[in-house]
Amino acid sequence: MTSHSSSKTGTLYLVPNTLGKTSENNTIPDYVLNIIRKLDVLIVENIQTATRYLQWVGDTVPDYEIDFLLLNKNTPDEEIVSFLSPLKNGRDVGLLSEAGCPVVADPGSTLIKMAHGRDITVRPLVGPSSILLALMGSGFNGQEFAFHGYLPIDENKRKQAILNLEQKAWRIDQTQIFMEAPHRNDNIVKTVIKYCKDDTRFCTATNLTLPYERIISKTVEKWKQESLPSIHKEPTIFLLSS
């Protein structure tokens, strides 16, 4: 892909992915798809899922002509530095998320910091963010909010983390957003309902942008009064508010 930066270096594109597979495209703009179709260097977490996404996009550079570079939370900095070589040689590179927007609850910030330090142009591309979509749909404070990523795996530490977030939500009127490995979703809901105050507001945003999307937002007291829907193994964002 031809670089559009003013220097001889390439551009690092931050490439969004869908939040789930659908036959139709309702989340990725055409201009972003056209950029993806020209990239022949991609930094990815998993080559197999990346190639499936490229098949969904269609008309991309053939897989066998793409240089795939693997980046995850365990990739050492000295290897990440090497990913800048194609950019310094004038090639455009895409950092592709497994789902949603790159770097947000995804690895990649170190790479981007290194790119800025070497005056390499970084271009974030428009795509779906489950975190912001959940905030939009919750009815909670969108002026003050914080995202905390994954909570501790240990049950007692997870309970304490949830109570700490609840206290913060009340103390400074700030929406608290977090996520969990999908197989622990139901346990998160049960913990919130059991230990949080009745007038605390709790929202689950599940399968966002997909046909079976489901957003439930109400007080803990009302959660207690109704049967809990199972969201086991379904991608979900959780929000707490005063």
N, C-alpha and C positions, 0 to 999 in steps of 0.2 A: 504493500500500500504506500502511496506517495505521501511523504510527510508534508504537513501544512504549517509547520512552525517556521519562524523566521531564521533559525539557525540550521546547521546541517544535521542536528540530532532529530530523532523521530519523536513522535508524540506517544505518551502513555495514556491509553484510553481505559477508563474504568467502566467495564461492560456489565450492565445489569442482566439478570436472568429472570425468568418468570417465577412465580411463587408456587407453581404446580403446573402440570401439563394439561393443556386444553387444545382442542382441535383448532379453534379460532384464536387469533391474536387480539387481545383487548388490553394489553399493558405495555408493550414495547413499541415506541414510535417508529415509523418507517425510516426516518433518517438514521436512527440508531441501528436498525437492521442493515442498512446499506453500508454503514461503517464496519459492522461485524463481518459482512460478506467479503471485505477486502483484506482483512487481517490474516497474516501468515505466521505470526508469532503470538501465542497465547500462554498466559500464566494462569494455571488452574490448580484446583485442589484434587481433582480426579479426572483423568483423561476420558474414561468411559462416559461419565455423565456430561462432560464437556462436548464430546462428539455427538451425543444424543441431542443436546441443545442445538448444535450446529445443523443437524439433520432437520430439526423442527424449524430453524430459521430458513434454511434452503438457499441454494445458489451460492454457498460459501466456497472458499478455497478448499480443494480436496484434502481430506484428513492427512493423507500421506505427504502432502506438501506443506503442512503446518508444523512449525517447531513448537512442541508443547513443553512448557517448563513447569515443574511441580512445586507448589508453594502451600505449606500448611503451618500450623502453629509450632511445629518442631523444626522447621527449616532454619539452619544456622545463618547468621548474618553474612558470613563470608560467601555462602552460596547465593543469597539474595543479591549481593553486590554483582555477581556474575550475570544476573538477569538484566542488568542495565546495558550490557555489551551491545545487543542488537540496537537499542535506542541510540547509543553513542555512534553506531555505524550508520545511522540514518533510517533505520527501519521502525515503522510504527508497531506498537505492541499493545495487546489487550489484556487487562487483568479481569478475569471472568469469575463472577460469583457463582456458587453452587445454587443459590436461590436469592432473589431480591438484589439489593444494591451491594457492590463490593465494599469491603472494609467495615461496613456497619454490621457488627456481630460476626465478622469474618476476618481472616488474616489478610495482611496486605499493607497495613499502615507503615511498617518499617520500609518496605519497598518505595512507597510514595514519598516518605521523608528523604530517603536517599536520592530519589529523582529530583526533588526540589533542590537538594543540596548541590546538585550538578547542573542546575538550570535547564532541566529537561521539562518540556511542557506536559502538564497533567490535565486531562480533560475528563471530568465526570460526565457520564451520559445518563439521560433520563430513563428511569425505570421504577418498578414498584418497590416500596419499602413497607414491609409488614408492620414495622414499629410505628411509622407515621400514620398508616391507614388505620391501625388499631386505635391510636390516639384520636384521630378524627372521628371515628365511629363510636367512641366511648361516651362522649358528652362530658368528659373531665377537663380540667384546666389545661388548655393548650398553650398558655403563656409561660407557665413554669412547669417543667417536667424533667425527669431524669430516667435514663435507661441503665439498667444494672446487669444486663446479660443473664447468664445462668446463675441460679442460686446454689448453695452447697448441697452435695449429694447426701451427706449425713442428715438423718431425719431431725435430730435435735437442733443442729446448726441451721438447717433450712427453716424450721419453725421460728427460731430466734431472728433469722434474717427477715422473714415476713413481718414479724412484729416490729422490728426496727424500721422497716419501710412504712408500715402503717403509722407509726409515731411521727416519722418525718413528714408524711402526707398531711397529717393534722397540724403539726407544729409550724410548717411554713407554707401550707396550702400548695404543695407541689405534687403533681401526678407522678406516681412511681410505676415504672414499666419494667417488666422482666419476662424471661422465657424459661422453658424447661425442656429437657429431652422428652419427646412426645410420649414415651411409655410411662413417664411419671406425671403426666398431666392431671389425671384424676386425683392423685394423691395431693397435688398442689391445691386443687379446688377444695378438697375435704379439709385440708389444714387451715386454709383461709376461713372457711365457714365455721370451723370449730373454735378457732382462737381469736379471730379479729372481732372488734366491737360491732354491735348490731347496726349502728348508723354509719359505719365505714362503707364506702361504695366500692364495688368490685366488678370488674369487667373481664370477660374472656372473649377474645377475637380469634376465631378458628377458620382455617381454610380460606383466608382472605383472597379475593379476586377469582375464586373458583365457583363453579355453579352451586356447590353446597356450602357456601360461606355462611357463617353463623356468628353473630355478635350479641352477647347477652350482657347487659349493664344494669345493675340494680344494687340496692343495699344488701349487706350481709343478712339482715333480718329477713328480707324477702327471699334471698337464696335459701334460707333455712325452711321457709314455708312451702317450697316447691321441690319436686323431685329433681335430682341433679342429672343433667344430660352427660353421658359419657363422651369424653373427647380423647380417649385412649389412642395414642399413636397418630393423632391428627395435629398438624402444625398449628400452634396456638401462641398468642401473645397475651400476657396477663397485666392488668392495670389495677392499682389501688388509688383511692382518692378520699379526701375528707368530705 
